[in-house]
């Protein structure tokens, strides 16, 4: 995952503003084969307004598309359902031209009414989408979100093929935001017919159609005959087997029973694979900036005390955790990973200091330690980490019960009953490669994704000012200063930045990891 600090994905914004979006060149017809994919966890939801995790997103990208998307190499934003986009000189108005002849997977022509409906549904107060914060920059969005307006004033249909999005302020990441699954165009009739089951009965314009979903067992997809890219996807069918642990996945791939997985290679398998050249060539490095962290419920005692949070953070031996994971991750020293522009290169490592941790706990009023509960997924790697954290904490008199559950179940609690979770082990994978996407969704006082309830208005103001600076050295310097301030406040115990590797079978080619939604199954080819 280690890459140059000046992350190339951000450069596309300037190119788009000056030259518009280039067309997509179609490839040869699909080969008619079947791709077999595994996942440890079941999909939480295929409603693009709701599913917001590393399992739901790559699966949503099978059945949906928005006006723009990332190119096949994951480097630039290119047209999808839109044919082109123009941006006003002041950066406030984005004019999209709808591609001629695009259709939903049921064969109905897509109109700009569908585009407007999709965003009004996403931002509607009755939807309660965790992605609403990403598009609150659209003019009129706050009023629409709180129910005081009946339509989004910032979205206007000009004619049958032209629609404008007007922003309330310049937002340098807007086109990246428009490439996210949240910005997918959905069919109103599909939403109304499925009701609260739309997350299991999707109707979009992506490369595949969901044909069957057996919970906890398998999802089955077939090629969308109405997909706008001629010759795509490159396979006729895709099967996603659920409940397959990463180590079992590796064995299945090597036995020719599986082609790849939504999950990365387990740390226990990594050394063996890298030592064998033939197997190592099957590894696909992930490129998404990420952070793994131990989060605290900062709304309540004892974690509303910065000294307690700091104590628990410096009581963790991060280098030992890295070694337990076979040296793959990088020990975290702050909020931003080193492959992200805006990371502060001057931040020192977070020192492992149990004695200082005990002193901080005593200052906070806990000289004899404390007890709590930490929630984590049932992923074996996650369990390795939380057990190591629990062991470290016992050295300073802190005991924790470990509660383990399936990923989708934990996500449900996080969003519907976050107060139930005093301590959480979780990861964040960037929606788009910009430092604003680490602070705004996770630590801003008003974000619905701020599960721990951490709130520092001064930091919010500092980040808001940084977000207004165009991409470049000044922006990255402002975010580097923010990272130092956030680290001092210890909203979480920052753990490590993962270097993730996907794995493929011998018969798979053209499998690419994207910066936002994992593997791209639209372009993958499978030999017989």
N, C-alpha and C positions, 0 to 999 in steps of 0.2 A: 504494500500500500504506500510505501515511501515514494514520494514524487517531488518534483521541483515545487518550491514554495509559490511561485507565480502560476497558479493553477490555470491551465490553458482554457478550461471551459468558460471562464469569465470573459475571455477576449471576444467571444462570439457576439456579445451585446453590441459592441461598437460596430462590428461588421454588419450586423443586421440593420442598424440604424442608418447606415450609409448606402448599402447596396441592395437591401431587401433580401428576401429568402429565395434561394436557388431551388430549382425543381428537383424532384426525386427521380432518379433513373431506374426504371424497372429492370429486374433481372429475369433469368429464364424461368420457365414454368416449374412448379414444385414437382418433387420426384415421387410423390404419392405414398411415402413411407410414414411410419409412426415413431414419434419421439416419446421415450419413457423417462419421466422425471420423478424424483422423490422429494419428500419434505417430512421432517420430524413432526411438525405441527400442522394442524388443519388450518384452512383459511378462515379468518375471522369474519370477513364480509366481502362480497363482490359488488357492493354499492360504493361507487367511487366517492360519494360524499361522506362515507363512514369508515371504510377500511383504511387504516393508517398504520401499517406495520410492515416489517420486512418479509412477511409471508403474503399478505393481501396485495401489496403493490405489484410485485411481478406477475401475480395471477390476474389482477385487474387489467394489466397491460395486454393480456391475451384477448380480452373481449371489448376493450374501449380504445378510443383515440380522441384527442382534442384538436384544437385548431393548429397547434404546432407540436413538435416532438423533437427528441434528440436524433441525430443522424445515426446511421448503422454503426459507426465507429465510436459513438458516444462522445464526440468532440464538439459538435456545434448544434444549434437549434435550426431545424429545417421545417418546411411546411408539412402538415398532415392533412386535416380536413380543410384547412385554408390553403389557398393557392399562393398568397403573398401577404405581406404586412408592411405598412409604412408607419413611421414614427415621426411625430411633429418635432420641430426644432427645440421646443421647450421640454420635450420628454413627457408630455402629459396626455397626448392623444395617440392611441394605437388603432390604425385602420386595417381591418382584416377583410380580404376578399375570399369568399367561399369557393372552394374547388367545384367545378362543374361536374354534375353527375354522381356526387358522393351519396352513399346510401347506408342505412342501418342494416344490421345483419338479417332483418326480416324483409329486406327488399324495398323499404319505403325511402323515398328521397329525403335527405336531410335539408332542412330549411334554417334560416337565421332565427326563426321563432324557436327552434329547438335549442339553438345556441343560447339565446337569452333565457329560455326556460331553465336550462341546465345550471346557469349561474345563479339565477334567482332561487332555484331549489337549494343549491349548495349553501347560499347565504341566508336562506329563510330561517327565522327563529324557531319554527316548528321542526326543522331538520336537525338542528343542534350539531352541525358538522364540526369535527375537530380541526378541519382545514379552513374554517371561515377566516381565521386570523391572517391567512396567507393572502387573501384577496380583499381585506378591509381597506386597501389602498384605492380601490375603485370608488369613484365619487358616488356619494349617497349610500355606500355600504353600511356605515354605522347606523344610519336611520332605518335602513331596511332590516338590519340585524336586530334592532331593538323593537321592531314592529311599528314604528312611528311613520314609516313610508310604505306604500303598497307596491312600489316597483323600484328597481335600481336605476337611478337617474343617470348614472355614468355609463350605461350600456344603451346604445341607440342603433336601430336598424335604419340604414340610409336608403337602401333599395334591396332588390331581391338577392344580391350577391355581396353587399357591403355592410359591415357592422363596425361601429367604433366603440372603443373602451376608453373612457376619460378617467384619468387618475386625479386624486386629490393632492398629490405631491409627486415629484419625480421619483420613480422607483427603478433603480438600475438593474434589479433582478426580475423585472416583471415578465419578460419573455421566458426566463427559466421557470418562473412560477406557472406560466401558461402551459408548460410542457408536462406538468405533474398530473398524476391520475385524478386529482381533485378537479382538474379543468376538463375532464372528459365530457363529451356530449352524449346525453342520454335521451332515449325516446320516451316522451310523456306517456304514451299508451302503455309502454312496458312498466313504468313506475306505477301507474294507476291500476293496472291489471294485477300486479304482484302485491301491491300494498306493502305491509311491513316485511314481506318476503322478497323484496327486490334484491336484497343482498345475496340471495340464493337463486334468483331467476333474472339475471342481468340481460339487458338489451342495449347494445351499443354498436359501435362501428369499427371494432378491432379486428385483428387478423383471424381470430377463432370464435367459435360459438360453443358455449357450455351445453353439453347434451345430457350429462348425468352427474350427480353429486351424492355419493354415499358417505355420510359424515364419518370422519375418522378413518376412512378406508381409501377412497379414490374419487378423483374428479376426472371427467372425460370431456375432451374438446375435439371439435372437428373444424376443418377449414371453412372460413366464411367466404362463400362464393361471390359476395358483393363487396369485398374489400377493395379499397380505392387503389391499392398498389398492385398492378397487374403482375402475376407470377408469384405473389406472396400470399401466405407464408409458404415456406419451402417444403413443408410436410403436410399431409392431409389430416393427420390425427395426432393428438397429444394426450398422454395419460399421465396423471399425477397421483402417485401412490403416497398415502399419508401414513404417518406413524413409523417411518423408517429412520432409525438412529444413524448419525453420520458414519460411524464405523461400519455398520451393516451396509450402508449405501456404498462405501468404498469396495466392499467385497462383491456387491451386486454389479457394480460397474466393471470390475475386473473379470467377473464371470460372464459378462455380456448380457446381463438381465436388466440393466438400467443404463441410461445414457448420461444422465447428469442429475444435479440436485439443486434445490433452492438453498440448501445448507452448504457451508464450506467444509473442507476436509477437517476432521477432528485432529487436535494436536497430537494425539497418540499415534495417528497414522502418518503424520507429516514427515518424520525422519525417514521412515522406510521408503516412502514414495520419492523423496528428494534424492535419496542415495542410489536410486535406480533410474538411469537416464531415460529409458523408454517410458517409465511411469511418470517421471517428472515432466516430460513433454506434454502430458495430459492436464497439467495444472493450469488454471486460468486465474491470474491475479485479480482480485477485486480492486476497484478504484474509488469506491465511495468513502469520503472522509467520515470518520466515526469516532465515538468515544464510548467506553464502558465505564460505568460509575456506580457508586453506592449512594442512593438518594435518601434524604431524610424528610420526614413530615415536619417541616419548619413552622407549621401553624401552632404546634403544641409543644409542651415541655416533654422531654428535656432538649429537643432538637431545635427549638427556637432560640437557643443560646449559642452564639457563635463559638464560644470556648469549647462547648461539648462537640460541636461539629469539627472544629480544628483538632481536638484531641483524638477523635475517632479516625480522622484522616491520617494523622502522623503515626498512629498506632498500627498501620497496615504496612507490611513489608512487601512493597510492590515488586521488587526485584525477585523475591521468592515466588510470587505469583507468576511472573514472566517465565521463570525457570520451570514451574509446574506445567506451563503451557508450551514447553519445549522451545522456549526462546523466540517464539513467533511474534508476540505483541511488543509494543514499545511502552515502557512505563510512562504514565501520564504525569505531566507537571502543570496542567491547566485545562481550560475548557476546549481550546482549539487544537486539532491534530496537526502534526508538522507538515502534512501534505496539503494544507489549506492556507491560502493567502490570508494574512491577518494574524497568524500565529505569532506569538511573542518569542523570538529566539533567545531573549535574555532571561527568561524565567528559569530559575534553578530547579533541580529535581526536588520533589517533595520528600524531605528527609524522614527516614524511619527512626522514631525516637520515642520508645515506650515510656521512658522516665519523664520526658517533657509532657507526654500525653496524660500521665497520672497527675502531674502538677496542674495541668489545665482543668482536669475533672474536679480536682479538689477546690480550685478557685471558683468553679461553677457551682459548688455545693454538693459534689458527689465524691467525697474522699474514699468511700467504700465501693465505688463503681455503681453500675446500674444494670438493668436487664431490659431486653426488648425482643422484638421479633423481626426477622428479615425474610422477605418474600423473594422468590426467584423461580425461574422456569425449571422444568424437569430435564432440560438439556444437560447431558453429562459434563460438558465443559463449564457451564454455569454452576453446576454443583461443586465442581472442583474449586472454583474461585470462592464461592460463599463459605465453603468449609474452611478454606485457608483464612479468610477474613475473620470468621468466628474464632478460630484458634488464636489469631493474633490478638483479638480483643480480650480474650480470657486473661492475657498477660497483664492487662491494666484493670482487671476486675469487672469487665463488661461481659455479660453472658447474653446470648441470643438464641432463641429457638428458630430453626430454619423451616419455613413453610414452602413446600414445593408443589407446583401445579403446572398444568398444560398451558402453553403460551397464550392461546386464545382466551382461556379462562382468566389468566392474569391480566390481560389487556382489558377484559370486561370490567374487572374490579378497579383497575387503574382509572378508568373513565367514569364509572358509575358509582363507586364507593371508595374514593382514594383515601379517605380518612381511616379506613380499615387497615391501611398499610403504614406502619411506623417507619420501617426501613425497607428499601427496595433495591435489588440489584438488577440493572437494566442497561441497555445500550441505546445509542442514538446514531442513526445513519442519515447523513445529510439529505434533505429533500433536493437541494441544489447547492453547488459548491461556492458558498459565500459565508463568511463568519456570522452575518446577521441571522442565518438559519440555525445557528446553535443557540444564540441568546434569546431571540424573539419567541420561539415556540416553547422553550424549556424553562426560562428564568424570568421573563417579563411578568410583572405583577398581574397583568390582566389576561394572560394566555390560558386558554382552556386546557392546554397540554402541560401546564406547570403543575404536575401531579403533587409535588411536595409542598406547594404553596409558598416557596421562598419569595420574598418581596423586599427589594431595596429600590425605592423611587429614584434615588440619586444615580444608581446604575442604569435604570431605565432611561433617564434623561441623557446620560452619557452615550448609551447605545443609539438612541434616536438621532443624536447629532452625528454620530459616525455613519449611520445609514444614509444620510443625505449627501455624503461625499462620493463623487463618482469613483469607479474602480481605478486604482492606481496607488502610488506610494502613500499619498496622504490618507486614503481610506484604510490601507493596511496598518499604518502607524496608529491611527485612531483606535482600531480594533485591538491592536497589540496592547495599548494602554488600558483598554477595557478588560482584556484578559487578566492583566496583572491585578486590577481592582477586584475582579470576580474571585480570583484565586485567594486573595486575602480574606474575603468574606466566607469562604468555604461552604457554599450552598450544598455541595456534595463532597464525597471522597472520590476524587478523580482517580480512576484505576489504571486504564491503559488504552492505547489506540491499537485496534486489531489490524493485523495484516492477513486478510482473508484470501483463501484460495479455493476456487471451485474445481471440480474434477469432472472429466468427460471420458466417455468410452472411445475405443479406437474408431468406431464407425461415424463419430460425430465430427463435423468440421464447421467452421465459420460461427463458432459460439463465442460471443463477446460479452464482457461485463460492462454495464453502463453506469454512469455516475449517479443515477437517481433510483433506478428500479431493478438493480441486480442484472441477471442474465437476460439477453434479448433473444426470445424464442421465435421471433418473426423471420429471422434470416438464417437460422441454423439449418444445416443440411445433414441428412443421415443416409449413409450408404447401406445397401442391402447385404 
